[in-house]
């Protein structure tokens, strides 16, 4: 069963402080005990975003599903925004039975105000019902109130393990 979904995230990140418009939408996206983390599908990605009005997003992703790690490339863009930021996002993936289900487009309505660095949360879903529940760490200087389209391309088995790619 698929459903249409547009993830809405409203976060303001300034010098390490984050305010979420509706924090109930982001209730602890990661399992808290070690056993649950080892049994859940996890994702880590690092992206760079450059905007002067319309912009470009690119990065690398590692997906861990069923004990196997997969390399994924993410590209896309959004508008309107201005500035540059880097982000590392990590979290849990739900609704995924194979890595191929992630090979698709994710849409999000996202606001960001980064000056220096900070943290935030993001929930995204594709048309196949796959959800990404992410915690983010950003750095740079960027102001955005953008509709964003991110295209995930599964490249195959990853040489890097997800634990080695974790956000620091």
Secondary structure per residue as TSV (DSSP state, phi and psi in degrees):
chain	resnum	aa	ss	phi	psi
A	1	X	-	360.0	127.4
A	2	X	-	-115.0	158.1
A	3	X	-	-144.9	151.5
A	4	X	-	-76.3	139.8
A	5	X	-	-152.7	134.7
A	6	X	-	-126.3	111.7
A	7	X	E	-72.7	133.9
A	8	X	E	-115.7	122.3
A	9	X	E	-127.5	129.2
A	10	X	E	-126.8	102.8
A	11	X	E	-133.0	139.7
A	12	X	E	-115.7	121.6
A	13	X	E	-119.0	113.6
A	14	X	E	-138.4	120.1
A	15	X	T	47.8	43.2
A	16	X	T	86.7	2.7
A	17	X	E	-108.4	137.4
A	18	X	E	-127.4	136.6
A	19	X	E	-120.6	124.6
A	20	X	E	-102.6	135.8
A	21	X	S	-63.0	-39.6
A	22	X	-	-140.3	90.7
A	23	X	G	-68.2	-17.5
A	24	X	G	-65.8	-23.6
A	25	X	G	-71.3	-15.0
A	26	X	G	-121.6	35.2
A	27	X	T	-63.7	107.8
A	28	X	T	31.9	77.3
A	29	X	-	-69.5	-15.7
A	30	X	S	-106.5	141.7
A	31	X	-	-60.5	146.5
A	32	X	S	-92.6	-25.3
A	33	X	S	-98.2	152.4
A	34	X	H	-61.2	-40.2
A	35	X	H	-63.4	-41.2
A	36	X	H	-65.5	-39.4
A	37	X	H	-62.2	-41.2
A	38	X	H	-68.0	-27.3
A	39	X	H	-93.7	-8.4
A	40	X	S	-97.7	157.4
A	41	X	E	-79.1	130.0
A	42	X	E	-119.8	156.8
A	43	X	E	-141.0	142.4
A	44	X	E	-134.8	129.9
A	45	X	E	-143.9	152.5
A	46	X	E	-120.1	124.7
A	47	X	E	-128.7	156.5
A	48	X	E	-121.4	139.2
A	49	X	E	-127.6	130.7
A	50	X	E	-127.7	125.9
A	51	X	E	-139.9	139.7
A	52	X	E	-140.0	80.7
A	53	X	E	86.5	-110.5
A	54	X	S	-71.2	157.0
A	55	X	E	-148.6	-177.7
A	56	X	E	-130.3	137.8
A	57	X	E	-124.0	135.2
A	58	X	E	-147.8	156.0
A	59	X	E	178.7	-178.4
A	60	X	E	-120.3	144.5
A	61	X	E	-127.9	145.2
A	62	X	E	-123.8	125.2
A	63	X	E	-109.5	132.2
A	64	X	E	-114.4	113.8
A	65	X	E	-133.2	126.9
A	66	X	T	58.3	31.1
A	67	X	T	84.0	-3.7
A	68	X	E	-104.4	141.7
A	69	X	E	-107.0	136.0
A	70	X	E	-124.3	140.8
A	71	X	E	-88.4	137.2
A	72	X	E	-138.9	141.8
A	73	X	E	-105.4	136.1
A	74	X	E	-121.2	134.2
A	75	X	E	-144.0	153.5
A	76	X	E	169.0	-156.8
A	77	X	E	-173.2	179.2
A	78	X	E	-167.4	171.9
A	79	X	E	-162.6	153.0
A	80	X	E	-92.0	149.2
A	81	X	E	-164.1	163.5
A	82	X	E	-144.8	136.3
A	83	X	E	118.9	-167.8
A	84	X	E	-139.3	136.4
A	85	X	E	-148.5	154.8
A	86	X	E	-114.5	144.0
A	87	X	E	-137.2	145.6
A	88	X	E	-118.9	126.3
A	89	X	E	-122.9	141.6
A	90	X	E	-142.3	152.4
A	91	X	E	172.9	-165.1
A	92	X	E	-103.0	146.0
A	93	X	E	-112.7	130.2
A	94	X	E	-122.5	155.8
A	95	X	S	77.7	20.6
A	96	X	-	-113.3	122.6
A	97	X	S	-107.0	-18.4
A	98	X	S	-151.2	157.5
A	99	X	G	-61.1	-30.3
A	100	X	G	-60.9	-26.0
A	101	X	G	-68.1	-19.2
A	102	X	G	-83.2	-18.3
A	103	X	S	-72.9	84.9
A	104	X	S	-168.1	-172.4
A	105	X	E	-104.6	134.5
A	106	X	E	-113.8	139.0
A	107	X	E	-114.2	148.1
A	108	X	E	-151.0	148.0
A	109	X	E	-103.8	118.5
A	110	X	E	-135.4	134.1
A	111	X	E	-116.5	141.4
A	112	X	E	-146.2	136.8
A	113	X	E	-133.7	94.3
A	114	X	E	-108.3	128.0
A	115	X	E	-135.7	99.0
A	116	X	E	97.8	-96.3
A	117	X	E	-161.3	163.8
A	118	X	E	-177.7	-168.8
A	119	X	E	-131.8	162.4
A	120	X	E	-164.5	-173.0
A	121	X	E	-136.3	152.6
A	122	X	E	-151.7	137.5
A	123	X	E	-122.9	128.3
A	124	X	E	-132.2	153.5
A	125	X	E	-143.4	144.1
A	126	X	E	-100.4	179.2
A	127	X	T	-70.2	-11.5
A	128	X	T	-91.2	2.8
A	129	X	S	84.0	9.3
A	130	X	-	-80.3	129.0
A	131	X	E	-114.3	139.8
A	132	X	E	-113.0	120.4
A	133	X	E	-109.0	104.1
A	134	X	E	-118.6	146.0
A	135	X	E	-106.0	136.1
A	136	X	E	-121.5	150.0
A	137	X	E	-124.7	125.4
A	138	X	E	-120.3	156.4
A	139	X	E	-146.7	149.9
A	140	X	E	128.5	-157.6
A	141	X	E	-139.8	106.6
A	142	X	E	-152.2	139.6
A	143	X	E	-124.7	124.3
A	144	X	E	-145.0	140.5
A	145	X	E	-139.0	73.6
A	146	X	E	-117.1	148.2
A	147	X	E	-89.7	124.1
A	148	X	E	-120.4	144.0
A	149	X	E	-121.4	119.7
A	150	X	E	-117.6	126.5
A	151	X	E	-105.0	120.4
A	152	X	E	-98.1	128.1
A	153	X	E	-118.0	114.3
A	154	X	E	-74.6	123.2
A	155	X	E	-95.1	-23.6
A	156	X	E	131.4	-169.8
A	157	X	E	-57.2	140.8
A	158	X	-	-91.7	140.4
A	159	X	S	-80.1	-23.4
A	160	X	S	-96.2	131.8
A	161	X	-	-79.2	150.7
A	162	X	G	-60.5	-34.3
A	163	X	G	-63.1	-33.9
A	164	X	G	-74.2	-21.0
A	165	X	G	-96.0	-0.7
A	166	X	-	-55.7	146.8
A	167	X	-	-65.4	135.7
A	168	X	-	-97.3	360.0
